[in-house]
Amino acid sequence: MTSPFSSSYAQARHKFFEAAKAAGLSVESYLHPLPGRDGETLAMDVVREGPADAQNLLIVSSACHGVEGYCGSGVQVHALQDSAWREAARKSNVAVLYIHALNPYGFSHVRRVTHENVDLNRNFQDYSQPLPVNEAYREVEPLLLPEVWPPNAANAQATADYIAQHGMVGLQAAVTRGQHQYPDGMFFGGAAPTWSNLKLRQVLQQHGQQAQRLAWIDLHTGLGPSGVGERIFACADDAAALTRARAWWGNHVTSIYDGTSTSAFLTGLMWMSAYQECPQAEYTGLAMEYGTQPMEKVMMALRGDHWLHQHPEAPAELKARIKQDLMDAFYTDTDTWRSQILAQAQEAMHQAVLGLAKN
């Protein structure tokens, strides 16, 4: 069996199609309006295994943050190749929906954001209401994206001074919470729903509105110790849902609401769409966040990529180095790391099936 992981979006999409075909499953594609890095077709691809009227549905999704799809796609392809897993889901009367490449543009172009420069997991806001203002980001924005890259000594010192005053956790919170005031900046939540936001809602409307119990495992990378999959509660701030999530996936499930997660408190989260599009279902969600590099390196790689977005005239050598740094920040290209990813994902998926089946 070939490796389920890939070195390009085009290869990942091909492997996903081949795994679905070998499993006797069809692929439903939502075509993106722009081409990929190498001119390839981009799409949000969906595979469902299980009847349309299944009462229990598990969603497994990848590439909410595009470049993180190199990990998530491998998990999905491996799951489709795993006959024992598929049989366990069938026997438990749980349908499984694989959403491959929520953000195909970022996946292909090795960016975390969408083609609109939007962080998809900050984009699910009520745009009829005033959008949240991140005052802390306003303060650090000039530090994050300097005129030159790599940053000069003055910028490095100013950034170090900010960290000395507020801590790395303070910088992380200021930057990653999301903002709606700087369209070319980092962690921009958008001024309207993105293409990916709208297409995901279509998928949920089509596949989730018959379910009475809905679980969702969304696959991420970039936070925490290398190879460790932090299990982050991915629901509204609801005590009953958190109790259920910890019963399924263990008491070590963390939460942005009580400060136990390595993630900062966030708004505009993608999985809130489950409540909006599938209101009839009891929803239980988990973000699997696999660690790669220390936060300082991840943040530096993200800063470099956004600097490059603002400076497309950068020399080819610098562009290549920035892109490789971003790839390394969100995908660790070793067999050990990949094995850790698959083992933890497989466990969480089996646990989700058992949890759904017990209800």
C-alpha positions as CSV (number, residue, x, y, z in Angstrom):
1,M,0.0,0.0,0.0
2,T,1.4,3.4,-1.0
3,S,1.7,6.1,1.6
4,P,-1.6,8.0,2.1
5,F,0.4,11.3,2.5
6,S,1.3,13.5,-0.4
7,S,3.8,16.2,-1.5
8,S,1.3,18.3,-3.4
9,Y,-2.4,19.2,-3.4
10,A,-2.8,17.6,-6.9
11,Q,-1.3,14.3,-5.6
12,A,-3.4,14.4,-2.5
13,R,-6.6,14.9,-4.5
14,H,-5.6,12.0,-6.8
15,K,-5.0,9.7,-3.8
16,F,-8.3,10.7,-2.3
17,F,-10.1,9.8,-5.5
18,E,-8.3,6.5,-5.9
19,A,-9.0,5.5,-2.3
20,A,-12.6,6.3,-2.7
21,K,-12.8,4.4,-6.0
22,A,-11.1,1.3,-4.4
23,A,-13.7,1.5,-1.6
24,G,-16.5,1.6,-4.1
25,L,-17.5,5.1,-3.1
26,S,-18.3,8.1,-5.3
27,V,-16.8,11.6,-5.0
28,E,-18.9,14.8,-5.0
29,S,-16.9,17.9,-6.1
30,Y,-17.5,21.6,-5.4
31,L,-15.2,23.3,-7.9
32,H,-13.2,26.3,-6.8
33,P,-13.2,29.3,-9.2
34,L,-9.4,29.6,-9.3
35,P,-6.6,27.3,-10.5
36,G,-4.0,25.7,-8.2
37,R,-0.3,26.5,-7.9
38,D,0.5,24.3,-10.9
39,G,-2.7,25.1,-12.9
40,E,-4.6,22.1,-11.5
41,T,-8.3,22.1,-10.8
42,L,-9.2,22.9,-7.2
43,A,-12.2,21.6,-5.4
44,M,-13.8,20.8,-2.0
45,D,-14.3,17.0,-2.5
46,V,-16.8,15.0,-0.5
47,V,-17.2,11.2,0.0
48,R,-20.0,9.7,2.1
49,E,-20.1,6.1,3.3
50,G,-23.4,5.2,4.7
51,P,-27.1,5.8,3.9
52,A,-28.4,9.3,3.3
53,D,-30.9,8.9,6.2
54,A,-28.4,7.7,8.8
55,Q,-29.3,8.9,12.3
56,N,-25.6,9.0,13.3
57,L,-23.1,10.9,11.1
58,L,-19.4,11.5,11.7
59,I,-17.6,14.2,9.6
60,V,-13.8,14.0,9.1
61,S,-12.5,17.2,7.5
62,S,-9.1,18.4,6.3
63,A,-7.4,21.7,5.2
64,C,-9.6,24.2,7.0
65,H,-6.2,25.9,7.0
66,G,-4.9,25.0,3.6
67,V,-1.3,23.9,4.2
68,E,-2.5,21.8,7.1
69,G,-4.2,19.6,4.6
70,Y,-1.0,17.8,4.0
71,C,-1.6,16.1,7.3
72,G,-5.4,15.9,7.2
73,S,-5.6,14.5,3.7
74,G,-3.2,11.6,4.7
75,V,-5.5,10.8,7.6
76,Q,-8.6,10.7,5.3
77,V,-6.9,8.6,2.6
78,H,-5.7,6.2,5.2
79,A,-9.2,5.9,6.6
80,L,-10.7,5.1,3.2
81,Q,-8.0,2.4,2.8
82,D,-8.7,0.9,6.2
83,S,-11.3,-1.9,5.7
84,A,-11.4,-2.7,9.5
85,W,-12.2,1.0,10.3
86,R,-14.9,1.1,7.6
87,E,-16.5,-2.1,8.8
88,A,-16.5,-0.9,12.4
89,A,-18.4,2.3,11.4
90,R,-20.9,0.3,9.3
91,K,-21.6,-2.2,12.1
92,S,-22.2,0.7,14.5
93,N,-24.7,2.3,12.1
94,V,-22.6,5.4,11.7
95,A,-22.3,7.1,8.3
96,V,-19.0,8.8,7.7
97,L,-18.5,12.0,5.6
98,Y,-15.0,12.9,4.5
99,I,-14.7,16.5,3.4
100,H,-11.3,16.8,1.6
101,A,-9.7,20.2,1.3
102,L,-12.1,22.7,2.9
103,N,-9.7,25.3,1.6
104,P,-8.2,23.8,-1.5
105,Y,-6.6,27.1,-2.6
106,G,-4.5,27.3,0.5
107,F,-3.7,23.6,0.3
108,S,-2.4,23.9,-3.3
109,H,-0.6,27.3,-2.9
110,V,1.0,26.4,0.5
111,R,-0.9,29.1,2.4
112,R,-2.9,28.8,5.6
113,V,-5.5,31.2,4.4
114,T,-8.1,31.1,1.5
115,H,-7.7,33.0,-1.8
116,E,-9.4,35.9,-0.1
117,N,-6.5,36.0,2.5
118,V,-9.1,34.9,5.1
119,D,-8.5,32.5,8.0
120,L,-11.5,30.2,7.4
121,N,-11.7,29.4,11.1
122,R,-12.4,33.0,11.9
123,N,-14.9,33.6,9.0
124,F,-18.1,32.2,10.5
125,Q,-19.5,35.5,11.9
126,D,-22.9,37.1,11.7
127,Y,-22.1,39.7,9.1
128,S,-25.4,41.5,9.7
129,Q,-23.9,42.6,13.1
130,P,-20.8,44.7,13.9
131,L,-17.7,42.5,13.7
132,P,-15.4,42.1,16.7
133,V,-12.5,44.4,17.0
134,N,-9.1,43.1,18.1
135,E,-7.4,46.0,19.6
136,A,-4.3,44.0,20.5
137,Y,-3.7,43.1,16.9
138,R,-3.8,46.8,16.0
139,E,-0.8,47.3,18.3
140,V,1.3,44.4,17.0
141,E,0.5,44.6,13.3
142,P,3.5,46.9,12.5
143,L,5.8,44.5,14.2
144,L,4.4,41.4,12.5
145,L,4.8,42.6,8.9
146,P,7.9,44.8,8.6
147,E,9.1,46.4,5.3
148,V,11.9,43.9,4.8
149,W,12.2,40.1,5.3
150,P,13.8,38.6,7.2
151,P,13.1,41.2,9.9
152,N,16.0,43.6,10.7
153,A,17.6,44.0,14.1
154,A,15.3,46.9,15.1
155,N,12.1,44.8,14.4
156,A,13.5,41.8,16.1
157,Q,14.3,43.9,19.2
158,A,10.8,45.5,19.2
159,T,9.2,42.1,18.9
160,A,11.3,40.7,21.7
161,D,10.3,43.7,23.9
162,Y,6.6,43.0,23.3
163,I,7.1,39.3,24.2
164,A,9.1,40.4,27.3
165,Q,6.1,42.5,28.4
166,H,3.2,40.3,27.4
167,G,4.7,36.9,27.0
168,M,4.6,34.6,24.0
169,V,1.1,33.6,25.0
170,G,0.1,37.3,24.9
171,L,1.5,37.7,21.4
172,Q,-0.2,34.5,20.3
173,A,-3.5,35.7,21.6
174,A,-3.2,39.1,20.0
175,V,-2.3,37.6,16.6
176,T,-4.4,34.4,16.4
177,R,-7.7,35.6,17.9
178,G,-8.6,37.0,14.5
179,Q,-9.2,40.5,13.2
180,H,-11.5,42.1,10.7
181,Q,-9.8,45.5,10.2
182,Y,-6.6,44.6,8.1
183,P,-7.6,42.6,4.9
184,D,-3.9,42.0,4.0
185,G,-2.9,41.2,7.5
186,M,-2.7,38.0,9.5
187,F,-5.6,35.9,10.8
188,F,-8.0,38.1,8.8
189,G,-11.6,36.9,9.5
190,G,-13.1,38.5,6.4
191,A,-15.7,41.1,5.6
192,A,-18.2,38.5,4.2
193,P,-18.5,34.7,4.0
194,T,-15.8,33.1,1.9
195,W,-16.2,30.6,-0.9
196,S,-15.2,27.8,1.4
197,N,-17.7,29.0,4.1
198,L,-20.6,28.9,1.6
199,K,-19.7,25.6,0.1
200,L,-19.2,23.9,3.5
201,R,-22.7,25.1,4.4
202,Q,-24.1,23.4,1.3
203,V,-22.4,20.2,2.2
204,L,-23.8,20.3,5.7
205,Q,-27.3,21.1,4.4
206,Q,-27.1,18.2,2.0
207,H,-25.5,15.6,4.2
208,G,-26.3,16.6,7.8
209,Q,-29.9,17.5,8.0
210,Q,-31.1,13.9,8.3
211,A,-28.8,13.1,11.2
212,Q,-30.0,13.2,14.8
213,R,-26.5,12.9,16.2
214,L,-23.6,14.6,14.5
215,A,-19.9,14.3,15.3
216,W,-17.1,16.2,13.6
217,I,-13.4,15.7,13.8
218,D,-11.5,18.6,12.1
219,L,-7.8,18.0,11.5
220,H,-5.2,20.7,12.2
221,T,-1.5,21.1,12.8
222,G,0.9,23.7,14.2
223,L,0.2,24.0,17.9
224,G,1.8,22.0,20.7
225,P,4.5,19.4,21.1
226,S,5.7,17.6,17.9
227,G,3.5,14.7,17.0
228,V,1.0,15.1,19.9
229,G,-2.6,15.5,18.8
230,E,-4.3,17.9,21.3
231,R,-8.0,17.1,21.4
232,I,-9.7,20.5,21.5
233,F,-13.4,20.8,22.2
234,A,-15.0,22.1,19.0
235,C,-18.5,23.1,20.1
236,A,-20.3,26.1,21.5
237,D,-19.6,26.9,25.2
238,D,-22.0,24.2,26.4
239,A,-21.3,22.1,29.6
240,A,-23.4,19.1,28.4
241,A,-21.5,19.0,25.1
242,L,-18.1,19.2,26.9
243,T,-19.1,16.4,29.2
244,R,-20.1,14.3,26.2
245,A,-16.8,15.1,24.4
246,R,-14.7,14.1,27.4
247,A,-16.7,10.9,27.8
248,W,-16.0,10.0,24.2
249,W,-12.4,11.2,23.7
250,G,-11.1,11.3,27.3
251,N,-10.8,13.8,30.2
252,H,-7.8,15.4,28.5
253,V,-10.0,17.1,25.9
254,T,-9.1,20.8,26.2
255,S,-11.2,23.9,25.7
256,I,-10.7,27.5,24.6
257,Y,-13.5,28.5,27.0
258,D,-11.7,27.4,30.2
259,G,-8.2,28.2,29.2
260,T,-7.0,24.6,29.1
261,S,-6.2,24.6,25.3
262,T,-3.0,25.8,23.7
263,S,-5.3,27.7,21.4
264,A,-6.3,31.2,22.3
265,F,-10.0,32.1,22.7
266,L,-11.4,32.5,19.2
267,T,-14.5,33.8,17.4
268,G,-16.0,33.0,14.0
269,L,-15.2,29.4,14.3
270,M,-16.1,27.1,11.5
271,W,-17.9,24.3,13.4
272,M,-20.5,26.8,14.6
273,S,-22.0,26.1,11.2
274,A,-23.1,22.7,12.5
275,Y,-25.6,24.3,14.8
276,Q,-26.8,26.7,12.1
277,E,-27.2,24.2,9.2
278,C,-28.1,21.1,11.2
279,P,-30.1,22.4,14.1
280,Q,-32.0,19.2,14.6
281,A,-28.8,17.2,15.5
282,E,-27.1,16.8,18.8
283,Y,-23.6,18.0,17.9
284,T,-20.3,16.9,19.4
285,G,-17.1,18.2,17.8
286,L,-13.3,17.9,18.2
287,A,-10.4,19.7,16.6
288,M,-7.3,17.4,16.4
289,E,-4.4,19.8,16.7
290,Y,-1.0,18.1,15.9
291,G,2.1,19.8,17.1
292,T,5.0,20.4,14.7
293,Q,7.5,23.1,15.8
294,P,7.8,25.5,18.8
295,M,5.3,28.4,18.6
296,E,8.1,30.9,17.9
297,K,9.1,29.1,14.7
298,V,5.5,28.6,13.6
299,M,4.7,32.3,14.1
300,M,7.8,33.4,12.2
301,A,6.8,31.1,9.3
302,L,3.3,32.6,9.2
303,R,4.7,36.2,9.4
304,G,7.0,35.4,6.4
305,D,4.1,34.0,4.3
306,H,1.9,37.1,4.9
307,W,4.9,39.3,4.2
308,L,5.3,37.5,0.9
309,H,1.6,38.0,0.2
310,Q,2.2,41.7,0.5
311,H,5.5,41.6,-1.5
312,P,5.0,39.4,-4.6
313,E,8.0,41.0,-6.1
314,A,10.3,39.2,-3.7
315,P,13.3,37.3,-5.2
316,A,12.6,33.6,-6.2
317,E,15.1,32.3,-3.7
318,L,13.5,34.2,-0.8
319,K,10.0,33.0,-2.0
320,A,11.1,29.4,-2.0
321,R,12.6,29.7,1.5
322,I,9.5,31.3,2.9
323,K,7.3,28.6,1.4
324,Q,9.5,25.8,2.8
325,D,9.5,27.4,6.2
326,L,5.7,27.5,6.1
327,M,5.5,23.9,5.0
328,D,7.8,22.8,7.8
329,A,5.8,24.7,10.3
330,F,2.6,22.7,9.5
331,Y,3.9,19.3,8.2
332,T,6.7,17.3,9.7
333,D,8.1,15.1,6.9
334,T,9.2,12.1,8.8
335,D,7.8,8.6,9.1
336,T,7.7,8.9,12.9
337,W,5.5,12.0,12.9
338,R,3.2,10.5,10.2
339,S,2.8,7.3,12.2
340,Q,1.9,9.3,15.3
341,I,-0.7,11.3,13.3
342,L,-2.4,8.2,11.9
343,A,-2.5,6.3,15.2
344,Q,-4.1,9.2,17.1
345,A,-6.6,10.0,14.4
346,Q,-7.6,6.4,14.1
347,E,-8.2,6.2,17.8
348,A,-10.3,9.4,17.9
349,M,-12.4,8.2,14.9
350,H,-13.2,4.9,16.6
351,Q,-14.0,6.7,19.8
352,A,-16.4,9.0,17.9
353,V,-18.2,6.0,16.4
354,L,-18.6,4.4,19.8
355,G,-19.9,7.6,21.3
356,L,-22.4,8.1,18.5
357,A,-23.6,4.5,18.7
358,K,-24.2,4.6,22.5
359,N,-26.8,7.4,22.2
